[in-house]
Amino acid sequence: VSLEPVTEELHGDYVNDKNFKRRFQRWLNRLWEEKDRQLTEIMQQAEK
């Protein structure tokens, strides 16, 4: 488990601010991609 700081750039109006929504979604997608990469690495190590 890793904790991510909630920086000022993550504060905004997700519903009414399209630019904020896009930035937030990109940030969240990067977190998911990193999580997936870590899980793949763990599973590959377990297979050895």
Secondary structure, DSSP 8 states (H G I E B T S, - for coil): -------GGG-S-TTT-HHHHHHHHHHHHHHHHHHHHHHHHHHHHHH-
